[in-house]
Amino acid sequence: MTTVKEIGERKIIEIIRRKLSLPRMPIPFGDDVSGVKLGDNQIAVLKTDMLVGKTDVPPGMSFWQVGRKAVVMNVSDFAAKGVKPIALLAALGVPSAFLKKNVVQLANGLSAGAREHGAYVLGGDTGEASDLVVSCSLFGLSERRLIPLRSGARAGDIVAVTGFFGKSVAGLKLLLERASSSSTVSRKIFLDAVLLPKARLREGFALAQSRAVSASIDSSDGLAWSLYEISRASHAGFLIDHLPVAPEVLRFAQRNKLDPLELALYGGEEYELVLTIKPKLWQRALHAVEQVGGRLLRIGTVTKKTEMILRWNGKSVVIEPRGWEHFRRRG
């Protein structure tokens, strides 16, 4: 009998999708969020994501940070579509031996994560479970014309991201594999990336309002996989000529004899935005992000051929279609 470990998360989603009766949807099934049409222009935007103790909570993470992270995971997908959350529901599954003080921390973290992004926790559900489960559902409103899908990338568009990559993987290696960092500053940067992740909501909203974005996705499954998701939806390829690997990660890789490409391309839980920008509107997009205190890094261009090429140290390397996937090992 075939198990879910053999087929992986994405095949499970595809199996379920084939069994669903779907209406005409303003946002395609499988994009970062879902939507329901409310009128001629407005849609209700919905998102749900689940945090599980065994796979999503590294050692050293407080339960306050767990509650906040459960919110950030969802908000990051709203950020990719340029939608501000209004409200969220939280469903908790907890083991019977779970301590009361940890419930208090979780609740505080959920509330803090919601308020940080301008939303409120309005309710939810609780139940007994064999492992900690925190499942959040977000609600927001937007105009359909302002939501960038994954399918809009066109040849000649600029590929951009909202930050540098590799820090979360480095942080996990510090926590799980006893890797070493070159300084206390770098160590804090890496651990904060894991324990206190940031959703790029301000940047995503500003970019959507600028109308300069042709395609967008959040990078929680890794940079490489995010590029492939846009590639599949848009029937386009990418030439990446400026890999956005964090300077601290380059030093970390050298110190621990690791491949910086592996760290930057194939890690997960980065929560940056991966975007394609209309070339004539690049300055508008750049200005929009800078106005809200963010950064926008040009990393490449969209190509007609559906191939994924990285130029690195004078060589051309094929970017592999892999990243984080539940039920399967990394890589």
N, C-alpha and C positions, 0 to 999 in steps of 0.2 A: 504494500500500500504506500502511495506517495504521501510524504509528510510536508507540512508547511516549511520546515527547515530546508527541504530540497527545492521548493519552488520560489521561496522568498516573498517579501512583502508586496512587491509590485505585481507579481502574478496573482496573488490573492485579491488585490484591488481589481485587477482585470476580470477575474472570475466573477466577482460580485457585481461589477458594472454590467456584465453581459446578462445577468439575471434580473436587473432592475428595469422597471418601466419608467422611462424618463420623459418629462415634458420638454418642450422647447425651452432652452435655458439661455439667459443673457450672458452667462459665463460658462464655458464648456466644462463638463464633468472632468475632474482630474487637474484643473488649474489650482492655483494656491487657495482659492476660496470658492464658495458657491453663492449663487444669487437667485433671488425671486423678484420678478417684475412687479412693481407696485402701481405704476402709472405709465404715462408716455415716456418719461425720462428717468424716474427714480427707481432704484432697486434696493431691496434689503440684502445686505451682504452677510453671509454666515460662514463660520469656521469652527471646527472642533479638532482638538489634538489631545493626545493622551501621554502622560508621563508615568512610567512604571519604575518602581524602586530598583529592581534588579538590573535594568538596562540603561536607566537615565540618571541615576543618582550615584555619583562617584564618592569614594571615601573623603571625608572632610567637608562635605556639603551639609549645612545646617538645614533644619526643616523650614525655617523662614526662607532660605534660599530656594528650597524645593518648591514651596508655594509660589514664590515669585517667578521662578523659571517656567513653571507650568503655564503662567500667563504670557510670559515673553515668547514662548514657543508659538502661541497662537497669534500674538500681536505682530510677529515678524511676517507672517503671511498676509495680514492686513496691510502692513507696510509695503509689501511688494505690489499691492494693488492700489496703493494710495488712499486707503480708507481708514478713517479714524473710528476706533471702537466706541460704542456707547455703553454697552452693558455686556456682562458675561454671567454664565451659569457654571458652577463647579460641582462635579460629582466625585466623591471620595470613596475609595475602597481601602479599608484599613484592616490589618490583622487584629484579632481579639486582644492580643497582648500589647498592642500599640499604646504608648503612654499618653496620658491626658496632656502633659506639658508639650508634647510634640504636636498634638492637635491644635493647641493654642498657637504654636509657632507657624504651623501650616496656614492657619486662618489669617494670621497677621501678614504672612508673605503673600497670600492671595490678594488680600486687600491692598497691600502696598503696591503690588504689580499692577493691579487695575487702576489705582489712583495715579500712579506714575504715568500712565498713558491716557488719562482723562476719562476712564470708565469706572463703573461700579459693579461689584458682585451682587446680583439681585436674588440669588437662590441657588438651588441645586439638589443634590441627593447624597446620601451616605449609605454604605453597606459594608458587610464583612467580606474580606478577601484574603487570599493566601499571601499576597504581597501588596505593598503600598501602590495604589493607583490614584492619580489625580488627573481627571479629564475635564478640560475647560471647553466651553462653547462661547464664541463671540458673536455679537450682533452689531451691525453698523448700517449706515445709509450712504448712498452715493449716486451720482449720475453715471449711467452706463458709459457715456462717451469719455468719461475721465479715467476709466479703469483700463490700464495696460494689460493685455493678455500675454500668454507665452508665444502666441502664434503670429506676432506682428513684425518679427525681424526680417529685414530685407537686405540684399547684397549692397554693400557700401555703408551700411549703418556702423556707428562706432560702438564697440563693446566697452562697457564701463562697470566699475564696482564701487561700493561706498566705503571700502576699507581694505586693509591688508589681511592676508590669509596665513594660516598655520599656527596661530597662537593657541587656539583651543586644543589642537592635537598635542602641542608642546605641553600644555597644562595637564592634559590627561596622562602624558608620559611621566611627568613629575609625580603625579598622584599614584599611578598604577605600576610604573616600571622603574621607579627610583632613578630616573634620568636626572642630570644636573644642569643648572643654569649658570651663566657666566656672572650674574650679579643679582642682588636682592631686588633691584628694580625690575629686571627681566622676569624674575620668578613671580613677582606680584602681578605683572602684566599677564603672564600666562595663566595664573590661577584665577585672576578676575575674569578672564575670558571664559573659563569653565563655570565658576561659581556665581558670577554676576554678569551673565550675558546681556547684551544691549540689542534691542530691536530698533531698526532704523526708521521709526515711524515718521519723525519730522522730515527726514530726507525723502521718504517714499511719498508722503502727502505733497510736499513741495514739487517733486518731479511730476506727479500726476497732474497737478494744477498747471504746470508749465506746458503740458501737451507735447513735450519733446521726446517722450519715451515711446518706442515702438514695441518693445517686449520687456517683460520683467518677471523675476522669480526670486524667492528668498533662497539663501545658500545653505540651509540647515543640513542638507544631504551631501555637502561638499561642492567645491567650485566646479570640478570636472562634470559631476552628474548634473549640476544646474545648467551648465552649458549644453549638455546633451538633451536635457528636457526642452530647452528653447529650440534647439536644432530640430528635434523631432516634430515639435508643434509648428515650426515655421518653415520646414523643408529647406533649411539653409545650413551652412557650415561656418566655421570660425577660424581665423588666423590670429592667434594670441602672440603678440610680440613684446609685451611687457608684463611678465608674470608678477602679480601683486603679492609677492612673498614678503612678509614683515622682516625688516632688518634684524630684529631680535631673533627671529626664527632662523635666519641664515647663520647667525653665530651659534645658536642652539644646535643646529644640525651639524655644524663642524665640530663642536665640542663633544657631541654624543655619537659621531660617526653615522649620521643619518642622511638620507637623501632629501634636500630641501624641496624638490619637485613633489615628492610623495607627500610631504607635510602640507604643502600649499594647495595641491590639486585634489587630494583624495580623502582629506579629513572631513569631519562633519561638525554640526552645531556651531558654525561660524556666525550665522544670523546677519550676514551682510546681504545687500541686494546686488543681484547680477542683472544688468540692463543692456538693452541696445537703444542707442540714441540716434535720432535723425540728424545726419551730419550738419545740415544747415541750421539746426537748433541747438548745437552743442554748447555754444556760449550761454544761451538762455538756460539750459539745464545746469550748467556749471554755476551760474549766478544764483539760481534757485536754491541749490544745495548749500552754497556758501552763505546765503542769507540766513539759513537756519542753523549755522554753525557746524555743518558737516563737510565732508570731502567727497569728491567724485574723481576717480582715477580711470583714465583711459588705458585699456589693456589690449585692444586689438580691433579687428574689423570683421564684419559679417561677409561671408563669401557665398558665391552661387553653388559651388561644389559642397555636397553634404559630408565634408571631412573636417576633422578637428586637429589642427596643427598648432604646435607650440614652437616658437623660435627661442632657443635658449643657448647661450654661450656659442653662438655661431652655427648651431646645428638645428635641424628641423626634427621635432619629436612628435609622434602621434599621441594625442591625449586619449587615454583609455576610458571607456564608459563604465566607470565604477565609482563607488562612494559608500556612504553609510546606507545599510538596508537591514531592517529588522528580520530576524530569523536566520540571517546569514552573517558570517564573520566579515569584519572590515576587509576591504581589498579583495 
